[in-house]
């Protein structure tokens, strides 16, 4: 019984804290304001810096898959032709 009451108390405390943060601090509004304050070129550079390795990996994977598909197509044409 004590454990259940403790869990309920903790859950209610977290909910109250979350509601306070949502109402008083308005984190989403702060983030939106900060993003809107960024210079567009600076924001673009930051996004490119973060996503550059992933984009490069996608380009390489696309090239490898294209090569494999091309080789398979040539093999099929040689077998049928």
C-alpha positions as CSV (number, residue, x, y, z in Angstrom):
1,X,0.0,0.0,0.0
2,X,2.8,2.4,0.9
3,X,4.5,1.6,-2.5
4,X,1.3,2.4,-4.4
5,X,0.8,5.6,-2.6
6,X,4.4,6.6,-3.2
7,X,4.1,5.8,-6.9
8,X,0.9,7.9,-7.1
9,X,2.5,10.8,-5.2
10,X,5.5,10.7,-7.5
11,X,3.3,10.5,-10.6
12,X,1.2,13.5,-9.4
13,X,4.3,15.5,-8.6
14,X,5.7,14.9,-12.1
15,X,2.4,15.8,-13.7
16,X,2.2,19.0,-11.6
17,X,5.8,19.9,-12.6
18,X,5.1,19.2,-16.2
19,X,2.0,21.4,-16.1
20,X,4.0,24.2,-14.4
21,X,6.7,24.0,-17.0
22,X,4.2,24.0,-19.9
23,X,2.3,27.0,-18.5
24,X,4.9,29.1,-16.9
25,X,8.1,28.6,-19.0
26,X,6.5,27.9,-22.4
27,X,9.5,26.0,-23.7
28,X,8.1,25.6,-27.2
29,X,7.7,29.4,-27.5
30,X,11.2,30.0,-26.3
31,X,12.6,27.5,-28.8
32,X,10.5,29.1,-31.6
33,X,11.7,32.6,-30.7
34,X,15.4,31.5,-30.7
35,X,15.0,29.8,-34.1
36,X,13.3,32.8,-35.5
37,X,16.2,35.0,-34.2
38,X,18.8,32.9,-36.1
39,X,20.1,34.4,-39.3
40,X,18.8,32.2,-42.2
41,X,22.3,31.5,-43.6
42,X,23.6,30.6,-40.1
43,X,20.6,28.2,-39.6
44,X,21.1,26.6,-43.0
45,X,24.8,26.1,-42.2
46,X,24.0,24.5,-38.9
47,X,21.5,22.1,-40.4
48,X,24.0,21.2,-43.2
49,X,26.7,20.6,-40.6
50,X,24.5,18.2,-38.6
51,X,23.1,16.3,-41.5
52,X,26.2,16.2,-43.8
53,X,27.4,12.7,-42.7
54,X,23.9,11.2,-43.2
55,X,23.5,12.8,-46.6
56,X,26.9,11.6,-47.7
57,X,26.0,8.0,-46.6
58,X,22.8,8.2,-48.6
59,X,24.7,9.3,-51.7
60,X,27.2,6.5,-51.3
61,X,24.5,3.9,-50.7
62,X,22.6,5.1,-53.7
63,X,25.7,4.8,-55.9
64,X,26.4,1.3,-54.7
65,X,22.8,0.2,-55.3
66,X,22.8,1.8,-58.7
67,X,26.0,-0.1,-59.6
68,X,24.6,-3.4,-58.4
69,X,21.3,-2.9,-60.3
70,X,23.2,-2.0,-63.5
71,X,25.3,-5.1,-63.2
72,X,22.3,-7.3,-62.7
73,X,20.5,-5.7,-65.7
74,X,23.6,-6.2,-67.9
75,X,23.7,-9.9,-66.8
76,X,20.1,-10.4,-67.6
77,X,20.5,-8.8,-71.0
78,X,23.5,-11.0,-71.7
79,X,21.6,-14.1,-70.7
80,X,18.6,-13.2,-72.8
81,X,20.3,-11.6,-75.7
